[in-house]
Amino acid sequence: MRTQRIRFVLSVIGFGAILGACSQENQIANDRKHDIDQQKNEQKVMIDQRGSELNVAAEQKQQDASRAIEDQKKQLKQSEDALDARKKQISERTELVKKDIERQVDTDKKQVEQNAATVKSQIDAAAKQNTL
């Protein structure tokens, strides 16, 4: 009986050792799973941060491009306004030149009329002297 008891005790110790080893392996497996979960969460946080950084950079690029386009539009508007002012100035100057030409034409026509009247009166005066 004593041998049976020793066998029983040895079996219990062996079974305990097996359970202890399994328990230790389970603990190691659980620790590994926990480490993997931590790494997974850290990687997700890093991915979120990088995604946020990229979104901010994309938004900044869009704002910079919009500002540059608005600046170009302002410059084009200023150029357009300057060209419109120049066009108006040329139009006004042309109108003044045309009025001056019209005045000169009228003056020249009046002079021609006066010259013709003077010559006619001289012809009439010469004709009267020849008839006298």
Residue pairs with C-beta under 8 A, 6 or more apart in sequence:
none
